[in-house]
């Protein structure tokens, strides 16, 4: 069997990441049609989304330990098949109660992807190219999320929601088949060395560093979640921005974020001070959002400002991942990324409640100011992490 090259590995893992984000966005993308199809309200559908995020948050850290113990590739294949089975069941039996069960199992599958993906990339990609590899991996996730509305909602509108769920299931099967192509060198996806496995803890990794990085991921989720999920109604209610202009600004933000991720990968490979790079980018993003919140901008200027904010926030992602990799002990990449990635899920639970409350109580401008505040806190946390001994540089070049 042909041995997979580092580029082949990156292509495989990027496709898996695309599928994972397609699955994450499947239910949110189908909200406009599921209300009538399942005979429930948006509150019930919101509960289903919350179930997915809560389960992912609960299982991600322990699954990170299992990735290091049982092997990342094996765990990824199981996760893809579990996700496919979850959506496949909904394609056959579209029922709300089954939807809740499916969100539990899909949430478990989602908890595997980050620790397993980053474990394989950390072991299989040369350190000199790690920043660009992380950026391509993250870009694929952005692409998967962007594909969900036209692909899944389009299928549901053209045919029925059953077909949308079937397509999501098929994507998981395809991802699993692609991951089975070729043979990985044993050290890429093998279980961690016996000494690391016996420890049962994060040997060689400072617990304090993991707490800081988990907080960092949560703040990133809160600051960007305010913009990519709630900025359109916030701009419309609080700043009298037309809905069409707000949607164009959001589109510019999302596409610029994806481009920023690729740019951030190039920059991350050219510096050892990933914390400083991330802090500068996010501080500038905070200033841009503050400008929008304080100055009445014409439509073109608002769209430009939102594009700049997206570009800067995207630049942060590869450096963020490099900080986590630098904090991970050899053989413990899965558990490290599994623990810190729970911050995303925590932010995904807290953010919608906070921003929705602000909108419901007529405080729409505070959505933008909350984003600014979380960006400032993120900048401070990143700078604090940069000052921790041994955290500024990534692992040695291999």
KADAQUI-V144592 format. One line per field, one symbol per residue. ss: DSSP state (h for helix, s for strand, l for the rest). A space follows every 50 residues. Layout:
# KADAQUI-V144592
ss = ???
This chain:
# KADAQUI-V144592
ss = llsllhhhhhhhhhhhhhhhhhhhhhhhhhhhhhhhhhlllhhhhhhhhh hhhhhhhhhhhhhhhhhhhhlhhhhhhhhhhhhhhhhhhhhhlllhhhhh hhhhhhhhhhhhhhhhhhhhhhhhllhhhhhhhhhhhhhhhhhhhhhhhh hhhhhhhhllhhhhhhhhhhhhhhhhhhhlllsllhhhhllllhhhhhhl llllllhhhhhhhhhhhhhhhhhhhhhhhhhhhhhhhhhlllhhhhhhhh hhhhhhhhhhhhhhhhhhlllllhhhhhhhhhhhhhhhhhhhhhllllhh hhhhhhhhhhhhhhhhhhhhhhhhhhhlllllhhhhhhhhlhhhhhhhhh hhhhhhhhhhllllhhhhhhhhhhhhhhhhhhhhhhhlllllllllll
